[in-house]
Amino acid sequence: MKLTHVKTFSKVAFSFVFSSLLAFGQSEDPLVVFGELTEDSDQVSAFKTGTALVDIPQSVSVFTAEQIKEQGLNSVSDLVDYTPGVVNTQGEGHRDAVVFRGNRSTSSFYVDGVRDDVQYYRSLYNVEQAEVLTGANSLFFGRGNAGGVINRSIKKADFDSDFTNYFGSVNSFGGTELQLDHNESEIDANLAGRLNIHVDQLAGHRDFFYGDRIGINPTVTYNFSDDTSLTLSYEYLNNERAIDRGIPTGADGKPVSALDDVVFGDSELNFSTFDAHVIKATLNHYFANGWTGSATTSYGSYDKLYQNFYTSSYDGALDEVTIDGYRDTTERDRFQLSGDLIGEFATGSIEHKVLLGAEFIHTQNDNDRYNTNFDTTGSDKETFTASNFRLKNGVGVNAAGVTTTNNFNTSVADNTEATITAYSFFIQDEIAINDYVDVVLGGRFDSFKIDVDDLKNNESYSQTDEFFAPRVGLVFKPMENLSIYGSYSQTFAPNSGDQFASISSGARNLDPSEFTNLEVGLKWNIKEDLFLTVAAFELEQSAAEDDGSGGTNFVDSEATGIEVALKGNITDQWSVSAGYTYLENETAAGDTRRESPENSFSIWNNYQVNEKLAFGLGVIYQDDSLTGDGSSSELPSYVRVDAGVTYAYNETFTIALHVENLFDTEYYPSSHSTHQVSVGAPLNATLSVSGSF
């Protein structure tokens, strides 16, 4: 690690620890706790083994359902805003996309440990807990996930009580949302059921934006005995929304703020639709002698369409933009079968917690893409006046004053049918040498085969990648509530990329991309309900990428940085969730990589005035970052302030007001490329009511 990193690491760790020691109170009965993580916590469901957070040699951020509600979070991007080590990227206006420690991903998403890698915007309506894990770690998740993952634990049937929870909101843009969560604890003596429903109407701040989403998620759990249970789940999702690819950057490399209100798309044709049916069954069994087993089978059917126009270049002197676009469809069926066996035993004075697992995935992925085709140019591009841009149903007036019409059905970019067969085996042993030292040893073998029928070019090809990824961790615990750790882990990414529609001719038969994560850190339960984590990391990438002309670029890069998080109760009434990241991310040639702000910081404070009234205040800061590797165009640094007030009238009714961008700051939070920069929302408010009956 570079000396500058060590100095920054020391300063940040010291300031967080010192301020925490000065500030926290000693009450044993805090009035409010959100996202409480204690030394005995086993809340991180993604790790399967129930290991206490303080003993896990990896950086983890946990959002409970209580914190999600308290902060008014309703999307994956909201979670990312308040998580160290990750930032949002635009996702072309139709999908969740996250940059983990400088590595962009559209597929590092999981539900109860099961892959959720189709491209869409995820709702949090049925989330019991969200876990953001940073650092390359293949052992639990397999291929991909170069810089981290986001795992959502879904609300399941509860045997303890009957309840019906409701939530409703309206925001200042005109958007509305309704949620219902109903639980039946005793359908019969051994059967419980739960139903979560979500409906919303989307609205936004730009020239045009619309959308609606529906989510329905029933679950049931049947206890065959005290040792054996079966949980069944079905989720239906139906989403439609407008696509906004943002605005261009000018000659100065900054977003052109004069165009903040212009959507460089078509009010009728820039949209995405998504339809999904996901069925899952999990069988859990407790064996004798401390062993437990779990088997999960899931099937998902997904249908996705998105079509859009966007800016590919901009000339400020002429006030002209060049418009490009495409329509893309994906039909995906995925079957997954996985099993885990966990056992605890001792060899002499040394204690072991062993995880054995296997996974099989079969995916059929049919994809086609059609480019825009303008009748005035006979190509996929046309030039328009920027400040007076208009397209409707593919018809507009170009920069020369001539009416032009687009056709999405004439220019085929690709048409592929891909079959993916993947299987893996993994093993991990958490070894307690004594009261002070734990060692984690593990490894995972993955085999990933993709068969592609390229219908456009009338060719077929196949590629198989095999990879063994080790995981090694050392945890030193000088005190029960304090750990110092080091870890080494790897993962790989096939050359078919996140969405495996095809493999470019230049990337075929090349080794997969490799990612290696080295990390050292500290985890400290300063007190029972206040948790501090500090991590320093180095993430190396060795990747082969298509150069756009059938050849291959070899991209090696190194991301080094520091993550610091503080979560819990400072006093009886004041709770906080804070995070800071320092990041240097460069290619082997010395170019700074895209979407890698050097410094980013977030903090959410909640102050409970009394049992009924609470106030919240949040601040998000992000340094400037580049829109492309080594680019001269950038996203300027910004500070955004959020706030909230909650009043619990009684146990069955709570009213809340959350304000985003309290000071109406002009900012540009993310991009997809140089001329596709997202415009941050101005001051906006959401009024919500929630409760139970």
C-alpha positions in Angstrom: 0.0 0.0 0.0 1.2 3.5 -0.8 2.4 5.7 2.0 -0.3 8.3 1.2 -2.9 5.6 1.7 -1.5 4.6 5.1 -1.4 8.3 6.3 -5.0 8.8 5.2 -6.1 5.5 6.7 -4.5 6.6 10.1 -6.0 10.1 10.1 -9.5 8.9 9.2 -9.5 6.0 11.7 -8.2 8.2 14.5 -10.8 11.0 13.9 -13.7 8.6 13.8 -12.6 6.7 16.9 -11.8 9.8 18.9 -15.1 11.6 18.0 -17.0 8.5 18.8 -15.4 8.1 22.2 -16.2 11.7 23.0 -19.8 11.6 21.9 -21.5 8.4 22.9 -23.6 8.1 26.0 -23.7 5.2 28.4 -27.4 4.5 28.7 -28.4 0.8 28.6 -31.9 1.6 27.1 -31.5 3.8 24.1 -34.8 5.3 22.8 -34.1 4.5 19.2 -31.9 2.1 17.4 -31.8 1.6 13.7 -29.7 -1.0 11.8 -28.3 -2.2 15.2 -25.3 -4.4 14.7 -23.7 -5.8 17.8 -20.8 -8.2 18.4 -23.1 -11.1 18.7 -25.0 -10.2 15.5 -25.5 -12.9 12.9 -27.6 -10.7 10.6 -25.5 -11.0 7.4 -27.6 -13.7 5.7 -25.5 -13.6 2.5 -22.7 -15.4 4.3 -24.9 -18.4 5.2 -23.0 -19.4 8.3 -24.5 -17.0 10.9 -21.0 -15.7 11.8 -21.0 -12.6 13.9 -20.3 -9.4 11.9 -17.2 -8.6 14.0 -15.7 -12.0 12.9 -16.2 -11.5 9.2 -13.0 -10.5 7.4 -14.7 -8.3 4.8 -16.4 -4.9 4.6 -20.2 -5.1 5.0 -22.9 -2.5 5.3 -26.3 -3.6 6.5 -29.7 -1.7 6.1 -32.5 -3.1 8.2 -36.2 -2.5 7.2 -36.4 0.0 10.1 -33.5 2.1 8.7 -34.9 1.9 5.1 -38.2 3.3 6.4 -36.6 5.9 8.7 -34.5 7.4 5.9 -37.2 7.2 3.3 -35.1 5.0 1.0 -37.0 3.3 -1.8 -34.4 2.2 -4.4 -31.1 0.5 -4.7 -29.5 3.8 -5.7 -30.8 5.3 -2.4 -29.0 2.6 -0.5 -25.8 3.2 -2.5 -25.9 7.0 -1.7 -25.4 6.1 2.0 -22.9 3.2 1.6 -19.1 3.6 1.7 -17.1 2.0 -1.1 -19.8 2.2 -3.8 -21.3 4.9 -6.0 -24.1 4.9 -8.6 -23.7 4.9 -12.3 -26.5 5.8 -14.7 -27.4 2.4 -16.1 -28.6 3.9 -19.4 -31.8 5.0 -17.6 -33.4 1.6 -17.4 -31.5 -0.5 -14.8 -29.8 -0.5 -11.4 -26.0 -0.1 -12.0 -23.4 0.2 -9.3 -19.7 0.9 -9.1 -18.1 -1.2 -6.4 -14.6 0.0 -5.5 -14.2 1.4 -9.0 -15.8 -1.5 -10.9 -19.1 -1.1 -12.7 -21.6 -3.8 -12.6 -25.2 -4.4 -13.8 -25.5 -7.9 -12.4 -24.1 -8.1 -8.8 -27.6 -8.4 -7.3 -29.0 -11.2 -5.2 -32.2 -12.2 -3.4 -31.6 -14.4 -0.4 -28.3 -15.4 -2.0 -29.9 -16.3 -5.4 -28.8 -14.4 -8.5 -31.0 -11.6 -9.7 -29.0 -10.4 -12.6 -31.6 -9.2 -15.2 -31.5 -5.5 -15.8 -34.2 -3.6 -14.1 -34.9 -1.1 -11.3 -35.5 -3.0 -8.0 -38.0 -1.9 -5.4 -37.5 -2.3 -1.7 -41.1 -3.1 -0.9 -40.5 -6.6 0.4 -37.0 -6.2 1.8 -36.4 -7.2 5.4 -32.7 -6.4 5.1 -30.3 -5.2 2.5 -26.6 -6.1 2.6 -23.9 -4.3 0.6 -20.6 -6.3 0.5 -17.5 -4.7 -1.0 -14.5 -6.5 -2.3 -14.1 -9.3 -4.8 -15.3 -12.5 -3.2 -16.3 -15.5 -5.4 -16.8 -18.1 -2.7 -20.4 -17.2 -1.8 -21.5 -15.7 -5.1 -19.5 -17.2 -7.9 -18.5 -15.5 -11.2 -18.6 -11.8 -11.6 -19.1 -9.5 -8.6 -15.6 -8.0 -9.1 -16.0 -5.2 -6.5 -18.9 -6.4 -4.4 -22.6 -7.4 -4.3 -25.9 -6.3 -3.0 -28.0 -9.0 -1.4 -31.7 -8.4 -0.4 -33.2 -10.6 2.3 -37.0 -10.9 1.6 -39.7 -10.7 4.2 -40.9 -14.2 5.0 -43.8 -15.7 6.9 -43.7 -15.1 10.6 -45.0 -17.7 13.1 -44.9 -15.2 16.1 -47.7 -12.8 15.3 -50.5 -11.7 13.0 -50.2 -8.3 11.5 -51.1 -6.0 8.6 -48.7 -3.2 7.9 -49.5 -0.4 5.4 -47.5 2.4 3.8 -48.6 5.1 1.4 -46.8 8.2 0.0 -47.1 11.1 -2.4 -44.2 13.3 -3.6 -43.9 16.8 -4.9 -43.4 15.6 -8.4 -46.8 13.8 -8.3 -45.6 10.3 -7.8 -47.5 8.0 -5.5 -46.8 4.6 -3.8 -48.8 2.0 -1.8 -47.5 -1.0 0.1 -49.3 -3.7 2.0 -47.6 -6.4 4.2 -50.0 -9.0 5.7 -48.9 -12.0 7.9 -50.9 -15.0 9.1 -49.0 -16.8 11.8 -51.3 -19.8 12.1 -53.0 -20.8 8.9 -52.7 -24.1 10.7 -50.4 -25.2 13.5 -47.4 -25.7 11.2 -48.2 -23.3 8.4 -47.7 -19.5 8.2 -48.1 -17.2 5.3 -47.2 -13.6 4.3 -48.2 -11.4 1.4 -46.4 -8.2 0.3 -47.9 -6.0 -2.4 -46.5 -2.9 -4.0 -47.9 -0.4 -6.5 -46.4 3.0 -7.5 -46.8 5.7 -10.1 -43.5 7.4 -11.0 -43.0 11.0 -11.7 -39.9 13.2 -12.1 -38.3 16.6 -12.5 -37.3 16.5 -16.2 -39.2 17.5 -19.3 -41.0 14.2 -19.4 -40.9 11.2 -17.1 -43.5 8.6 -16.3 -43.7 5.0 -15.0 -45.6 2.5 -12.9 -44.6 -0.6 -11.1 -46.4 -3.5 -9.5 -44.9 -6.1 -7.2 -46.7 -9.1 -5.6 -44.8 -11.5 -3.3 -46.6 -14.2 -1.3 -44.6 -16.6 0.8 -45.5 -19.6 3.0 -43.5 -21.6 5.4 -44.4 -25.1 6.6 -42.8 -26.8 9.5 -42.7 -30.5 9.0 -41.1 -30.8 12.5 -38.9 -28.8 14.9 -35.9 -29.7 12.6 -37.3 -29.4 9.1 -39.1 -26.5 7.3 -40.0 -25.6 3.8 -40.4 -22.0 2.5 -42.1 -21.3 -0.8 -42.1 -17.9 -2.5 -43.5 -16.4 -5.7 -42.9 -12.9 -7.0 -44.5 -11.2 -9.9 -43.1 -7.9 -11.1 -44.4 -5.6 -13.8 -42.6 -2.3 -14.6 -42.8 0.3 -17.2 -41.0 3.6 -17.2 -39.6 6.4 -19.4 -35.8 6.3 -20.2 -33.8 9.4 -19.6 -30.1 9.2 -20.7 -29.3 12.7 -19.5 -27.4 15.6 -21.1 -24.1 16.2 -22.9 -20.9 17.7 -21.6 -19.4 20.8 -23.2 -15.9 21.9 -24.4 -14.9 22.6 -20.8 -15.6 19.0 -19.9 -18.6 20.0 -17.6 -22.3 19.1 -18.1 -24.1 21.7 -20.1 -26.3 23.2 -17.4 -28.3 25.3 -19.9 -29.7 22.0 -21.2 -30.8 20.7 -17.8 -34.4 20.7 -18.7 -34.0 19.0 -22.1 -34.6 15.3 -22.4 -32.7 14.0 -25.5 -35.2 11.3 -26.2 -38.6 10.6 -27.5 -41.6 11.3 -25.2 -43.4 8.3 -26.8 -40.6 5.9 -27.7 -38.0 6.3 -24.9 -39.3 3.6 -22.5 -38.6 0.3 -20.9 -40.9 -2.6 -19.9 -40.1 -5.5 -17.6 -42.2 -8.5 -16.6 -41.0 -11.3 -14.3 -42.2 -14.4 -12.6 -39.9 -15.9 -10.0 -40.6 -19.1 -8.0 -38.4 -20.3 -5.2 -38.4 -23.1 -2.7 -36.0 -23.5 0.2 -35.8 -26.6 2.4 -34.0 -26.3 5.7 -33.1 -29.2 8.0 -31.2 -29.5 11.3 -29.2 -32.7 11.6 -27.8 -34.2 14.7 -24.4 -33.2 16.1 -24.5 -29.6 15.1 -25.0 -29.8 11.3 -27.6 -28.0 9.3 -28.5 -28.3 5.6 -30.3 -26.0 3.2 -31.4 -26.7 -0.4 -32.9 -24.0 -2.7 -34.4 -24.3 -6.1 -35.6 -21.4 -8.1 -37.0 -20.6 -11.5 -37.3 -17.2 -13.1 -38.9 -16.1 -16.3 -38.0 -12.5 -17.4 -39.1 -10.4 -20.4 -37.4 -7.1 -20.8 -37.6 -4.4 -23.5 -36.0 -1.0 -23.7 -35.8 1.4 -26.6 -34.2 4.8 -26.5 -32.6 7.8 -28.2 -29.6 9.5 -26.6 -26.9 12.0 -27.3 -23.7 10.6 -28.8 -21.9 13.9 -29.5 -22.3 17.6 -28.9 -21.1 20.8 -30.6 -21.7 23.8 -28.3 -20.5 26.3 -30.9 -23.2 25.2 -33.3 -25.7 24.3 -30.6 -26.1 20.8 -32.2 -26.3 17.3 -30.8 -26.0 14.0 -32.7 -28.7 11.6 -31.7 -28.2 7.8 -31.7 -30.3 5.0 -30.3 -31.5 1.4 -30.3 -34.2 -1.0 -29.2 -33.1 -4.1 -27.2 -35.2 -7.1 -26.1 -34.2 -9.8 -23.6 -36.1 -13.0 -22.9 -34.5 -15.0 -20.1 -35.4 -18.2 -18.3 -33.2 -19.3 -15.5 -33.2 -22.4 -13.3 -31.0 -22.6 -10.3 -30.4 -25.4 -7.8 -28.1 -24.9 -4.8 -27.3 -26.6 -1.5 -25.3 -25.9 1.6 -24.2 -28.0 4.5 -22.9 -26.3 7.6 -21.3 -28.1 10.6 -19.5 -27.2 13.8 -17.1 -29.5 15.5 -13.7 -29.5 17.3 -10.4 -31.1 16.7 -8.7 -31.0 20.0 -8.8 -27.4 21.3 -9.4 -26.0 17.8 -13.0 -25.3 16.8 -14.3 -25.5 13.2 -17.3 -24.1 11.4 -17.4 -25.8 7.9 -19.5 -24.8 4.9 -19.8 -27.2 2.0 -21.9 -26.1 -1.0 -22.8 -26.7 -4.6 -24.7 -24.8 -7.2 -26.1 -25.5 -10.7 -27.5 -22.8 -13.0 -29.1 -23.3 -16.5 -30.1 -20.1 -18.4 -31.6 -19.6 -21.8 -31.1 -16.0 -22.9 -32.6 -14.7 -26.2 -31.5 -11.2 -27.2 -31.9 -8.9 -30.2 -31.0 -5.3 -30.8 -32.1 -2.9 -33.6 -30.3 0.4 -34.2 -32.1 3.6 -35.0 -32.4 4.3 -38.7 -33.2 7.9 -39.8 -34.5 8.3 -43.3 -32.6 11.6 -43.9 -29.2 10.0 -43.2 -29.9 6.3 -43.9 -27.9 5.6 -40.7 -28.3 5.3 -37.0 -27.3 9.0 -36.4 -28.9 12.3 -37.1 -28.0 15.9 -36.0 -30.5 18.2 -34.2 -30.5 21.6 -32.6 -29.7 21.0 -29.0 -31.6 23.8 -27.3 -34.8 23.1 -29.2 -34.6 19.4 -29.4 -37.9 17.5 -30.0 -38.8 14.0 -31.1 -42.2 12.4 -30.9 -43.0 8.9 -32.3 -39.7 9.0 -34.1 -40.4 12.2 -36.0 -38.5 15.4 -35.6 -36.8 18.3 -37.4 -33.1 18.0 -37.9 -30.5 20.8 -37.6 -30.9 21.6 -41.3 -34.7 22.2 -40.8 -35.7 19.0 -42.6 -38.3 16.6 -41.1 -36.8 13.2 -40.3 -38.3 9.9 -39.3 -36.8 7.0 -37.5 -37.5 3.3 -37.9 -36.5 0.8 -35.2 -37.2 -2.2 -37.4 -34.7 -2.0 -40.3 -31.2 -2.1 -38.9 -30.4 -5.3 -37.0 -27.4 -4.9 -34.7 -27.5 -8.4 -33.2 -29.8 -11.3 -32.8 -28.6 -14.1 -30.5 -29.8 -17.2 -28.6 -27.5 -18.2 -25.8 -27.5 -21.1 -23.4 -25.5 -20.9 -20.2 -24.7 -23.9 -18.1 -22.8 -23.3 -14.9 -21.9 -25.4 -11.9 -19.7 -24.8 -8.9 -18.5 -26.4 -5.7 -17.2 -24.6 -2.7 -15.8 -25.2 0.8 -14.9 -22.9 3.7 -13.6 -23.6 7.2 -13.8 -20.9 9.9 -11.1 -22.1 12.3 -11.0 -20.7 15.9 -7.4 -21.4 16.9 -8.1 -19.9 20.3 -10.0 -17.1 21.9 -8.0 -14.5 20.0 -7.2 -15.9 16.6 -9.6 -17.1 13.8 -8.5 -18.3 10.4 -10.8 -18.5 7.4 -9.8 -20.9 4.6 -11.9 -21.6 1.5 -12.1 -22.0 -2.2 -14.7 -22.3 -5.0 -14.5 -24.0 -8.4 -16.7 -22.7 -11.1 -17.4 -24.0 -14.6 -19.2 -21.6 -16.9 -20.2 -22.7 -20.4 -21.9 -20.5 -23.0 -23.3 -21.7 -26.3 -24.3 -18.9 -28.7 -26.3 -19.1 -31.9 -25.7 -15.8 -33.8 -28.8 -15.6 -36.0 -27.7 -12.4 -37.7 -24.3 -13.7 -38.9 -25.5 -17.3 -39.2 -22.8 -18.7 -36.9 -22.5 -20.7 -33.7 -19.8 -20.8 -31.1 -19.1 -22.0 -27.6 -16.8 -21.2 -24.8 -16.1 -22.8 -21.4 -14.3 -21.0 -18.6 -13.2 -22.8 -15.5 -11.8 -21.0 -12.5 -10.7 -21.7 -8.9 -11.1 -18.8 -6.5 -9.4 -18.9 -3.1 -10.5 -17.1 0.0 -8.2 -16.6 3.0 -8.8 -14.5 6.1 -7.1 -13.9 9.4 -9.0 -12.4 12.3 -7.3 -11.3 15.5 -9.5 -10.4 18.5 -7.6 -8.7 21.3 -11.0 -8.1 22.9 -14.4 -9.8 22.4 -15.8 -6.7 20.8 -12.8 -5.8 18.7 -11.3 -7.5 15.7 -8.4 -6.7 13.4 -8.4 -8.7 10.1 -6.7 -9.3 6.8 -8.1 -11.1 3.8 -7.3 -12.3 0.3 -9.9 -13.2 -2.2 -10.5 -13.6 -6.0 -13.2 -13.8 -8.5 -13.5 -14.0 -12.3 -15.8 -12.7 -15.1 -16.5 -14.6 -18.3 -15.8 -12.7 -21.6 -19.6 -12.7 -22.3 -19.9 -10.0 -19.7 -22.6 -9.2 -17.2 -25.5 -10.1 -19.6 -23.9 -12.8 -21.9 -25.8 -12.0 -25.0 -22.7 -12.8 -27.1 -18.9 -12.9 -27.1 -17.1 -10.6 -29.5 -14.8 -12.2 -32.0 -11.9 -10.5 -30.4 -12.6 -11.9 -27.0 -13.4 -15.5 -27.9 -11.2 -18.2 -26.4 -9.4 -15.7 -24.1 -9.0 -16.3 -20.4 -11.7 -14.7 -18.3 -11.0 -11.5 -16.5 -9.5 -11.9 -13.0 -10.0 -9.7 -9.9 -7.9 -10.0 -6.7 -8.8 -8.2 -3.5 -6.4 -7.6 -0.6 -8.0 -6.0 2.5 -7.0 -5.2 6.1 -9.5 -3.8 8.5 -10.8 -3.2 12.0 -14.2 -3.8 13.5 -15.2 -2.5 16.9 -18.3 -2.6 18.9 -17.5 0.7 20.7 -20.6 -0.1 22.8 -23.4 -2.6 22.5 -25.3 -0.5 19.9 -22.5 1.5 18.2 -20.3 -0.2 15.6 -17.2 1.1 13.8 -15.5 -0.5 10.8 -12.4 0.6 9.0 -11.0 -1.2 5.9 -8.1 -0.5 3.6 -8.1 -2.4 0.3 -6.3 -3.0 -3.0 -8.3 -4.4 -5.9 -6.5 -5.5 -9.0 -8.1 -6.2 -12.3 -6.7 -8.1 -15.3 -9.3 -8.0 -18.0 -9.8 -8.5 -21.8 -12.3 -6.1 -23.4 -13.6 -5.8 -26.9 -12.0 -2.8 -28.7 -15.2 -2.3 -30.8 -13.7 -3.5 -34.1 -13.4 -7.2 -33.5 -10.1 -7.0 -31.6 -9.2 -7.0 -28.0 -7.9 -4.5 -25.5 -6.2 -5.8 -22.4 -7.1 -3.6 -19.4 -5.2 -3.9 -16.2 -6.1 -1.6 -13.4 -5.6 -1.1 -9.7 -8.0 0.4 -7.1 -6.7 1.2 -3.7 -8.6 2.9 -1.0 -10.1 3.2 2.5 -13.6 2.7 3.7 -14.8 3.8 7.1 -18.3 3.3 8.6 -19.9 4.2 11.9 -23.4 3.0 12.7 -25.6 3.0 15.8 -26.5 5.1 18.8 -24.3 8.0 19.8 -26.6 8.8 22.7 -30.0 7.7 24.0 -31.7 9.9 21.4 -29.1 10.3 18.6 -28.4 7.6 16.1 -26.1 7.9 13.1 -25.1 6.0 10.0 -22.0 7.5 8.5 -19.5 6.4 5.8 -16.3 7.7 4.2 -14.4 6.4 1.2 -11.0 7.3 -0.2 -10.3 5.8 -3.6 -7.5 5.9 -6.2 -8.4 3.9 -9.3 -6.0 3.8 -12.3 -5.2 1.8 -15.4 -1.8 0.3 -15.9 -1.2 3.3 -18.3 -1.8 5.7 -15.4 -5.3 6.9 -16.5 -7.8 7.6 -13.8 -10.8 5.3 -14.3 -14.3 6.5 -14.8 -16.8 7.0 -12.0 -14.1 6.8 -9.3 -14.4 9.9 -7.0 -11.3 10.2 -4.8 -13.4 11.2 -1.8 -17.0 10.5 -0.9 -18.8 10.8 2.3 -22.3 10.3 3.7 -24.0 10.6 7.0 -27.6 10.2 8.2 -28.5 11.4 11.7 -31.7 10.6 13.5 -32.7 12.5 16.7 -35.6 11.2 18.7 -37.1 14.1 20.6 -39.5 11.9 22.5 -41.4 8.7 21.9 -43.5 10.3 19.2 -41.3 12.9 17.4 -38.0 12.4 15.5 -35.9 14.5 13.1 -33.5 13.2 10.5 -30.7 15.0 8.7 -28.5 13.6 5.9 -25.5 14.8 4.0 -24.0 13.3 0.9 -20.7 14.5 -0.6 -19.0 13.2 -3.7 -15.7 14.4 -5.4 -15.6 15.1 -9.1 -15.1 12.0 -11.2 -14.6 11.2 -14.9 -17.2 10.0 -17.4 -14.7 7.6 -19.0 -11.3 6.2 -18.4 -8.8 9.0 -18.8 -11.6 11.3 -20.1 -11.4 15.1 -20.1 -15.1 15.2 -19.2 -16.2 15.0 -15.6 -19.0 14.9 -13.1 -18.4 17.9 -10.8 -18.2 17.4 -7.0 -21.4 18.1 -5.1 -23.0 18.2 -1.6 -26.6 17.2 -1.2 -28.5 17.6 2.0 -31.6 15.5 2.9 -33.9 15.8 5.9 -36.9 14.2 7.5 -39.4 14.5 10.3 -41.5 11.6 11.7 -44.4 11.8 14.1 -45.8 8.5 15.6 -49.3 9.5 16.5 -49.9 6.1 18.1 -48.8 2.5 17.6 -51.0 2.2 14.4 -50.4 5.5 12.7 -47.2 7.4 11.7 -46.8 10.3 9.4 -43.4 11.3 7.9 -42.0 14.0 5.6 -38.8 13.4 3.8 -37.1 16.2 1.9 -34.4 15.4 -0.7 -31.9 18.1 -1.8 -33.0 20.5 0.9 -30.9 23.4 -0.5 -31.9 22.8 -4.1 -28.4 22.1 -5.2 -27.6 21.7 -8.9 -25.7 18.5 -9.3 -25.0 15.6 -11.6 -24.8 12.3 -9.7 -23.9 9.8 -12.4 -23.3 9.2 -16.1 -23.1 6.4 -18.6 -20.6 8.0 -20.9 -19.3 11.5 -21.9 -22.6 12.9 -23.3 -25.0 11.0 -21.1 -24.9 12.7 -17.7 -27.8 12.4 -15.3 -29.3 15.6 -13.9 -29.9 15.5 -10.1 -33.4 16.2 -8.9 -34.0 19.6 -7.3 -35.6 20.0 -3.9 -38.4 17.5 -3.6 -40.5 16.2 -0.7 -42.3 12.9 0.0 -45.2 12.8 2.5 -46.0 9.3 3.8 -48.3 7.6 6.3 -47.6 4.1 7.7 -48.9 1.9 10.4 -50.6 -1.4 11.2 -54.0 -2.8 11.9 
